[in-house]
């Protein structure tokens, strides 16, 4: 039986870094396949992970919940037949909903020798409060359906801020275990032990509920099955309603400018019935263009310091540089990093945000 672990988290939370840590500390010796569900047309994270020696299957241009439900099932079967992995890691888009990814996995469990194991959400402690307010529908969904929440960057904030974030998470999900120790101070095996314990606890709770239902008459059984106290399953019903709404409303899409009066943003925060495609925009390019380092750095500074190109939440990529090296860049929520990396098959850039001025981005990057 192949185990499936979902590693969720909002844009820039540190999912890729967390996966690398688990590969190094825990999953060595296992046959691992990583399935990425990128938001946007250009898959980037695969390039960052290829030195880990694992097979990567990138699912681009949408989310598993809507446009890629069919492709996900097909992709999973192909992975199983070709690699017979011990474990599959799914890294969803940072703007995806964990409930939809979870539902997609559960739909293919019956017909494949796979079992949903851990549902892990990585949260950037330094940005959590801000992101929770700005993107509550997506951020909070990732919290509500997690069995384990792993806080990143706790070493960069005051203990009081970590406590505030933990309290906010517990209000969204009282059952999840929360890892607060900085990653460099804890072994991945300790984290994974918590993931396995949470899975066992969840299975025990389900077993207890089923046992209790067996002693009730059929009417009570039907009622309790959909409304018992374990809040993950109660919320899952609501998640399915959201998922169905996505299918009906997916085609209704337009840009939301400052003067937009459609009320979509208000609806987004109050009712939580939106798909990522309706709120976020992704711009991506594959290009052989050779870049000056100054061009990339200037673009990152502009994204961090202004909204001249929209509200840029994430920019990442790897491109050839004029000095014959390759620049890897990564920007999230006001901070960016440039480093030198190995050559890829071509240059790739990806920008994600809201109200993006797409026509201006190519000019900014000089392509």
Helices and strands as residue ranges (DSSP letters): E 2-9, H 15-25, E 32-37, H 45-49, G 50-52, E 55-59, H 69-83, E 87-91, H 98-109, E 114-124, H 128-134, H 136-144, E 148-152, G 154-156, H 159-172, E 177-179, G 183-185, H 188-214, H 218-227, H 231-249, H 264-271, H 276-279, E 281-287, H 293-305, E 311-320, E 326-332, E 335-341, E 347-354, H 358-365
